Amino acid sequence: MKRRGAWIHTGQAKTAQAICIPLGDKALEVLKNQMSKHLTRVFNYQGNPVSKAEKWAWLKALKRAAIENFRWHDLKHAWARW
């Protein structure tokens, strides 16, 4: 939080090198709001830690946000371009 970045550890990165993803003000605000909801995990659903993104959850989130024609993989392409 102090460095305003999220880290992808070497074991999770495709290149086996740690990656820091810069976080903007809104992202930091969301993370701070989530911190009090679970002792060890940032993201949870109904009190249970989220360990992976399920397709049904992704589709429901897109519907709630009124986002159409968007795939999970599109996030990877957007991040790579930035």
Backbone as a printed PyTorch tensor [residue, N CA C, xyz], in Angstrom:
tensor([[[  0.8270,  -1.1890,   0.0000],
         [  0.0000,   0.0000,   0.0000],
         [  0.8750,   1.2590,   0.0000]],

        [[  1.9280,   1.2440,   0.7930],
         [  2.7960,   2.4210,   0.8610],
         [  3.4820,   2.6970,  -0.4690]],

        [[  3.8190,   1.6420,  -1.1860],
         [  4.4970,   1.7960,  -2.4800],
         [  3.5240,   1.9860,  -3.6350]],

        [[  2.2150,   1.8980,  -3.3310],
         [  1.1610,   2.0910,  -4.3310],
         [  1.2930,   1.0920,  -5.4870]],

        [[  1.5490,  -0.1790,  -5.1240],
         [  1.6960,  -1.1930,  -6.1450],
         [  1.2650,  -2.5600,  -5.6510]],

        [[  0.8780,  -3.4060,  -6.5860],
         [  0.5420,  -4.8020,  -6.2940],
         [  1.6280,  -5.6580,  -6.9310]],

        [[  2.0830,  -6.6570,  -6.1890],
         [  3.1870,  -7.4800,  -6.6690],
         [  2.7170,  -8.8410,  -7.1450]],

        [[  3.2270,  -9.2420,  -8.3060],
         [  3.0720, -10.6030,  -8.8080],
         [  4.3910, -11.2850,  -8.4610]],

        [[  4.3480, -12.2890,  -7.6220],
         [  5.5640, -12.9630,  -7.1690],
         [  6.1500, -13.8410,  -8.2730]],

        [[  7.4140, -14.1660,  -8.1390],
         [  8.1290, -14.9210,  -9.1730],
         [  7.4550, -16.2430,  -9.5300]],

        [[  6.8800, -16.9170,  -8.5620],
         [  6.2170, -18.1970,  -8.8310],
         [  4.9080, -18.0580,  -9.5890]],

        [[  4.3670, -16.8510,  -9.6430],
         [  3.1050, -16.6150, -10.3410],
         [  3.3050, -15.9290, -11.6950]],

        [[  4.4990, -15.4220, -11.9480],
         [  4.7660, -14.6750, -13.1750],
         [  5.2560, -15.6080, -14.2780]],

        [[  4.8250, -15.3330, -15.4710],
         [  5.1880, -16.1490, -16.6170],
         [  6.7030, -16.1500, -16.8560]],

        [[  7.3540, -15.0180, -16.5880],
         [  8.7910, -14.8810, -16.8350],
         [  9.6340, -15.2710, -15.6290]],

        [[  8.9840, -15.6920, -14.5380],
         [  9.6630, -16.0470, -13.2820],
         [ 10.4050, -14.8630, -12.6680]],

        [[  9.9510, -13.6490, -12.9830],
         [ 10.4910, -12.4390, -12.3770],
         [  9.3450, -11.6840, -11.7130]],

        [[  9.5930, -11.1310, -10.5380],
         [  8.5650, -10.3680,  -9.8310],
         [  8.1680,  -9.1410, -10.6550]],

        [[  6.8870,  -8.8280, -10.6230],
         [  6.3530,  -7.6950, -11.3830],
         [  5.5700,  -6.8070, -10.4220]],

        [[  5.8120,  -5.5130, -10.4790],
         [  5.0240,  -4.5660,  -9.6910],
         [  4.0300,  -3.8780, -10.6130]],

        [[  2.7570,  -3.9280, -10.2380],
         [  1.7080,  -3.2620, -11.0050],
         [  1.3180,  -2.0070, -10.2410]],

        [[  1.5440,  -0.8250, -10.8250],
         [  1.1930,   0.4230, -10.1410],
         [ -0.3110,   0.5060,  -9.8870]],

        [[ -0.6960,   1.0350,  -8.7250],
         [ -2.1030,   1.1770,  -8.3670],
         [ -2.4610,   2.6510,  -8.2530]],

        [[ -3.5760,   3.0200,  -8.8490],
         [ -4.0700,   4.3840,  -8.7620],
         [ -4.8700,   4.6050,  -7.4860]],

        [[ -5.3330,   5.8220,  -7.3070],
         [ -6.0730,   6.1850,  -6.0950],
         [ -7.3180,   5.3300,  -5.8910]],

        [[ -8.0860,   5.0940,  -6.9450],
         [ -9.3260,   4.3220,  -6.8380],
         [ -9.0280,   2.8740,  -6.4470]],

        [[ -8.0100,   2.2890,  -7.0650],
         [ -7.6390,   0.9050,  -6.7260],
         [ -7.2120,   0.8080,  -5.2700]],

        [[ -6.4330,   1.7580,  -4.7950],
         [ -6.0040,   1.7510,  -3.3960],
         [ -7.1900,   1.9120,  -2.4510]],

        [[ -8.1500,   2.7340,  -2.8410],
         [ -9.3530,   2.9310,  -2.0290],
         [-10.1470,   1.6230,  -1.9180]],

        [[-10.3050,   0.9300,  -3.0340],
         [-11.0240,  -0.3540,  -3.0370],
         [-10.3080,  -1.3530,  -2.1380]],

        [[ -8.9940,  -1.4430,  -2.2560],
         [ -8.2320,  -2.3840,  -1.4380],
         [ -8.3350,  -2.0460,   0.0460]],

        [[ -8.2590,  -0.7720,   0.3950],
         [ -8.3750,  -0.3700,   1.8010],
         [ -9.7390,  -0.7470,   2.3660]],

        [[-10.7830,  -0.5790,   1.5700],
         [-12.1330,  -0.9310,   2.0170],
         [-12.2910,  -2.4390,   2.2060]],

        [[-11.5560,  -3.2280,   1.4600],
         [-11.6430,  -4.6840,   1.5510],
         [-10.8510,  -5.2430,   2.7280]],

        [[ -9.8450,  -4.5300,   3.1830],
         [ -8.9150,  -5.0510,   4.1860],
         [ -9.5930,  -5.4970,   5.4850]],

        [[-10.6560,  -4.8650,   5.8800],
         [-11.2950,  -5.2040,   7.1490],
         [-12.2880,  -6.3680,   7.0440]],

        [[-12.5040,  -6.8930,   5.8470],
         [-13.5200,  -7.9160,   5.6480],
         [-13.0240,  -9.3430,   5.8850]],

        [[-11.7120,  -9.5530,   5.8790],
         [-11.1590, -10.8810,   6.1000],
         [ -9.7700, -10.7140,   6.7020]],

        [[ -9.3740, -11.6330,   7.5620],
         [ -8.0900, -11.4940,   8.2580],
         [ -6.8680, -11.6370,   7.3600]],

        [[ -6.9240, -12.5490,   6.3850],
         [ -5.7310, -12.8100,   5.5730],
         [ -5.9210, -12.5880,   4.0760]],

        [[ -7.1320, -12.4360,   3.6160],
         [ -7.3930, -12.2770,   2.1780],
         [ -8.0400, -10.9310,   1.8920]],

        [[ -7.6780, -10.3510,   0.7700],
         [ -8.2590,  -9.0640,   0.3730],
         [ -9.6340,  -9.2800,  -0.2420]],

        [[ -9.7490, -10.2590,  -1.1140],
         [-11.0060, -10.4810,  -1.8160],
         [-11.7310, -11.6840,  -1.2390]],

        [[-13.0060, -11.4960,  -0.9310],
         [-13.8200, -12.5770,  -0.4010],
         [-15.2490, -12.4250,  -0.9000]],

        [[-15.9790, -13.4920,  -0.7910],
         [-17.3870, -13.4930,  -1.1870],
         [-18.1680, -14.1650,  -0.0670]],

        [[-19.0630, -13.4200,   0.5270],
         [-19.8750, -13.9040,   1.6430],
         [-18.9940, -14.4810,   2.7610]],

        [[-17.8800, -13.8070,   3.0400],
         [-16.9930, -14.2120,   4.1150],
         [-15.9770, -15.2830,   3.7730]],

        [[-16.0570, -15.8380,   2.5720],
         [-15.1180, -16.8790,   2.1440],
         [-14.0850, -16.2920,   1.1870]],

        [[-12.7970, -16.6300,   1.3770],
         [-11.7760, -16.0880,   0.4880],
         [-11.9750, -16.5270,  -0.9550]],

        [[-11.7140, -15.6330,  -1.8800],
         [-11.7790, -15.9350,  -3.3080],
         [-10.3830, -16.3650,  -3.7340]],

        [[-10.2560, -17.5850,  -4.2260],
         [ -8.9460, -18.0820,  -4.6340],
         [ -8.7820, -18.1090,  -6.1450]],

        [[ -9.8870, -18.0790,  -6.8640],
         [ -9.8160, -18.0080,  -8.3270],
         [-11.1050, -17.3840,  -8.8410]],

        [[-11.0430, -16.8290, -10.0200],
         [-12.2220, -16.1970, -10.6230],
         [-12.9820, -17.2420, -11.4320]],

        [[-14.1790, -17.5140, -11.0160],
         [-15.0270, -18.4630, -11.7330],
         [-15.7580, -17.7530, -12.8630]],

        [[-16.0450, -18.4650, -13.9140],
         [-16.6990, -17.8600, -15.0790],
         [-18.0570, -17.2700, -14.7010]],

        [[-18.8270, -17.9770, -13.8950],
         [-20.1620, -17.4790, -13.5480],
         [-20.0630, -16.1790, -12.7560]],

        [[-19.0800, -16.0750, -11.8970],
         [-18.9060, -14.8490, -11.1080],
         [-18.5180, -13.6900, -12.0130]],

        [[-17.6520, -13.9590, -12.9670],
         [-17.2310, -12.9360, -13.9300],
         [-18.4380, -12.4460, -14.7280]],

        [[-19.2500, -13.3670, -15.2210],
         [-20.4200, -12.9910, -16.0190],
         [-21.4270, -12.1860, -15.1910]],

        [[-21.6280, -12.5700, -13.9330],
         [-22.5360, -11.8200, -13.0680],
         [-22.0090, -10.4180, -12.8010]],

        [[-20.7090, -10.2870, -12.5900],
         [-20.1060,  -8.9790, -12.3420],
         [-20.2410,  -8.0800, -13.5690]],

        [[-20.0270,  -8.6400, -14.7520],
         [-20.1970,  -7.8560, -15.9790],
         [-21.6430,  -7.3770, -16.1250]],

        [[-22.5770,  -8.2540, -15.8120],
         [-23.9930,  -7.8870, -15.9230],
         [-24.3420,  -6.7690, -14.9450]],

        [[-23.8900,  -6.8940, -13.6860],
         [-24.1570,  -5.8570, -12.6820],
         [-23.5500,  -4.5140, -13.0840]],

        [[-22.3990,  -4.5600, -13.7470],
         [-21.7220,  -3.3280, -14.1560],
         [-22.2040,  -2.8330, -15.5210]],

        [[-23.1360,  -3.5450, -16.1210],
         [-23.6880,  -3.1990, -17.4400],
         [-22.5920,  -3.1250, -18.5050]],

        [[-21.6570,  -4.0820, -18.4460],
         [-20.5750,  -4.1630, -19.4340],
         [-20.8920,  -5.2960, -20.3910]],

        [[-20.8580,  -4.9960, -21.6840],
         [-21.1700,  -5.9970, -22.6930],
         [-19.9430,  -6.2790, -23.5610]],

        [[-19.9170,  -7.4630, -24.1490],
         [-18.8540,  -7.8490, -25.0870],
         [-17.4570,  -7.6570, -24.5090]],

        [[-17.2340,  -8.1790, -23.3180],
         [-15.9280,  -8.0600, -22.6790],
         [-15.5430,  -9.4010, -22.1070]],

        [[-14.3160,  -9.8240, -22.3730],
         [-13.8320, -11.1150, -21.9020],
         [-12.7420, -10.9150, -20.8530]],

        [[-12.5510, -11.8980, -19.9840],
         [-11.4960, -11.8680, -18.9680],
         [-10.1420, -11.6350, -19.6360]],

        [[ -9.9290, -12.2850, -20.7650],
         [ -8.6570, -12.1920, -21.4800],
         [ -8.3940, -10.7600, -21.9750]],

        [[ -9.4440,  -9.9720, -22.1900],
         [ -9.2660,  -8.5840, -22.6280],
         [ -8.4550,  -7.7760, -21.6140]],

        [[ -8.5570,  -8.1200, -20.3380],
         [ -7.7880,  -7.4200, -19.3090],
         [ -6.2950,  -7.6110, -19.5230]],

        [[ -5.9100,  -8.8090, -19.9140],
         [ -4.4970,  -9.0890, -20.1720],
         [ -3.9840,  -8.2340, -21.3210]],

        [[ -4.7760,  -8.1210, -22.3770],
         [ -4.3590,  -7.3210, -23.5160],
         [ -4.2680,  -5.8410, -23.1670]],

        [[ -5.2290,  -5.3470, -22.3900],
         [ -5.2010,  -3.9470, -21.9860],
         [ -3.9630,  -3.6650, -21.1390]],

        [[ -3.6730,  -4.5480, -20.1670],
         [ -2.5230,  -4.3570, -19.3020],
         [ -1.2250,  -4.3770, -20.1170]],

        [[ -1.1210,  -5.2890, -21.0580],
         [  0.1020,  -5.4120, -21.8550],
         [  0.3210,  -4.1530, -22.7080]],

        [[ -0.7530,  -3.5760, -23.2230],
         [ -0.6290,  -2.3480, -24.0280],
         [ -0.1780,  -1.1840, -23.1710]],

        [[ -0.6820,  -1.1160, -21.9420],
         [ -0.3140,   0.0140, -21.0590],
         [  1.1230,  -0.0910, -20.6540]]])
